[in-house]
Amino acid sequence: MAHRRQDPDVCGVTAAIAVIEGKWKTTLLWLLESGPHRPAELRRRVPGLTEKVLTQALREMEADGLVDRRVYDVLPLKTEYSLTAFGRDLAEALSPLSDWGHRRLDRLAGPKSATRAAS
């Protein structure tokens, strides 16, 4: 059975979600939109993200063609991750979804805020 990332008969949205599923990938995409980052910088900016999980997510994103890993030949070794053109395309495609998500959060907060204010 083909993995849904590679199955040509799967819905396009499902194929896209398969690439970004997981707790941290969308956050990493968002951070890398601003430019290259070293792994330690990414960990500092994302509380709760362990080195192991960060490494795994970045490797998966690299395998999916979303990020580029660049290792500089200096001591100590310096590694940076940046979005590829394909990764920037994905980030751009996710922007309207992000806007929708913020509108949804505003709607969810609306009734609660109104209830608290009336109390």
N, C-alpha and C positions, 0 to 999 in steps of 0.2 A: 504494500500500500504506500503510495507517495505521501510524503509529508506535506501538510497543507501549504507550506511556503513554496513548494514546487509543483503542486497539483494544478495542471492547466484548467481543470474543470471546477475549481473552487471560485466562489464570488471574489471579486477584486478587493472589496472591503475586508473580507476575511483574510485574504493574502497579505494585505497591508498591516492588519492588526497582528498577524502572526509575527511580523518583523519587529513590532514595538511592544509586544506583550511583555508583561513583567512590571515590577514595581518601579524600576529606575530608568528605563530606557528613554521615556519621553522627557524626563528631567535632564538626562544627559544630552539629549538632542537640543533641548532648549539652552543649556549652558554652552554647548559647543557652537551654537549659532553666533555667539559673540567673538569667536576666534579660537585658535588652538589653546589647549590646556594640558598641563602635566597631570598625571594621575593623582598626585598628592593634592593639587589644587581642587580637583573635582571632589575628592573625599572631604576636604575641608568645607566645601560649599554645600554638601549634601549630608546633613546630620543623619546618622543611622546607617549609612552606606559603608559596609565593610570592604576592606581591600580585596578579599576573595570574590565577593559579589561584583564589585566594580570591575575587576579583571575579567570575570566571566562575561559580564554585560558588554564590555568593550570588545572582547574577542568575537562575540556573536555579532555585534554591530559591524565589526570589520569584515567578518565572513559574509555578511549580507550586503556589503558594499556601501554602508552608510558612513563609516569613519575611516580615516587614514591614520595609520600609526607610523610615526617618524622617529627613528632612533638616531641621536646625534653621537658621533664618535668622539666623545669627550669624557673626562673623568671628573667627578662621578658620572656615570651613564645618564644621559638625559633623554627622556621619551616624551613626545607630545602627541596628542590626538586632536584631529580636526575633522570637520565634516567634509565629505566628498561632495561633488556636484549632485550626485544621487541623494545623498543625505540632506543637502540643502533643499532639493526638490520635495523631499518628504516633509521637512520642517515647514516649508511653505504650504504644502497641502494640508497639514495639520492645523494651521493658523485659524481657519474658519471653525474647525471643530473645537479649538480652544476657546474661541469667542462664544460659541454655543454653550460650552461648559460653564463659562463665567455667568452667562445669562441664566442658566439653570440654577446655579448656586444663589444668584440674586433672588430668583423666584422662590427658592426653598427658604431663604432667610426672610423674605418679605412677611409671610404670615406670622412667623415666630416673633419678629420684631414688633409687628402690630399688636400681637397678643401681650407681649411684655409691656409695651407702652400703655395699653389700656388698663393694665393691672395697677 
